[in-house]
Amino acid sequence: MNILELEHVTKKYGAFTAVDDLSLSVEEGKVLSLLGPSGCGKTTTLRIIAGFTSPGDGIVRIAGENVGQLKPYERNVGLLFQDYALFPHMTVAQNVAYGLRRRGRSAGEIPVRVKKMLSLVQLNGMDDRYPTQMSGGQQQRVALARALATDPQIILLDEPLSALDAKLRLELRVELKEILRSVGTTTIVVTHDQEEALSLGDEVIVMRAGKIAQRGTPIEIYDAPADRFVAEFVGRSNWFNGSARGRLQDGSTNYLIGQGLEIRSSRQRRDGDAILCVRPENIEIVAADAAVKDSGLNRIPGTVVDVAPLGADIHVVIEYADKSRLLAIRKNARTAVGFEPGTLVQAIFAPGDVLVFPNQHS
Ligand code: ATP
């Protein structure tokens, strides 16, 4: 069952269209990530669902009911907004109890529910602290407990982890995911952080200029981006200008990417000019004179210009043809041994890893 439906929702600010004829639905219990660059309309979409911003056009349904006329507090929605700070003059318990009191829950029920929520976010015993006596991560957990306390049908999270430092952000991300899974509340999380979007969402919507550029599972979004915009926004890529040279018997297509340099793709087919993309982790590096058994693999001869060991990953930059560069990311230090700057190498990648997009920036 779809717990949330947006139908042809449009929001304009003067002549500027922040959300443009947006339709989407979310199944009960699922986590949907809205990902996109700054200003693409993510927060506006969330505010429309919450009832803080009214759309000029379109319908918002929660559990089948058109909520267009309902005030934010009349919608059964929990909020954790980036700027939705805790009430500083209230204790942790009072903060978590706030929504319950507003909804007129009984004096017997409230403390029980508050305890349960604080236990859920692992803040047992912190009931009487004030927000200023807590770390950023703890405050954000209180805000999550407050958002979940009323048992909302949908919970909306706007950049829930952005105020935290990198390490804490990662820890809380895992914790947040576990909490969302355990309570099973339908969730929409807005973020401009691709890792966060991919790791939290059952599905991800990539937005661009108020519209949906692509909706899919995290793996689909990464592995089969709908267009160049999505491929560029999610993950790292090497780009080549190509021009189709003909189909091979196995159905793949050859593209000329430089003088005497061709690469093959068995993914999308395109005639004429195209833009080709290869993810850096799909590129293997071998010595220039190494024999490559599989003649179907793409090879680009080049010279290593930089090797950056970044902990778990090693980034190797290879210069090929007329000063073009590509990046290969190897996972294991040993696979990059011997490839110091100046080494002649071949970059090897499979035709199945070459994505093909139209020539113009779509
Ligand atoms: P960010 O990641 O930076 O928060 P976002 O994708 O959430 O970006 P929105 O906050 O939804 O983007 O804003 C979408 C566009 O609408 C932006 O260009 C913004 O400047 C504009 N906008 C948002 N609110 C208003 C407003 N009240 N008046 C005029 N323009 C607005």
Residues whose N, C-alpha, C, O or C-beta is under 5 A from the ligand:
A	BS01	ATP	Y13 A18 P37 S38 G39 C40 G41 K42 T43 T44 T45 H192
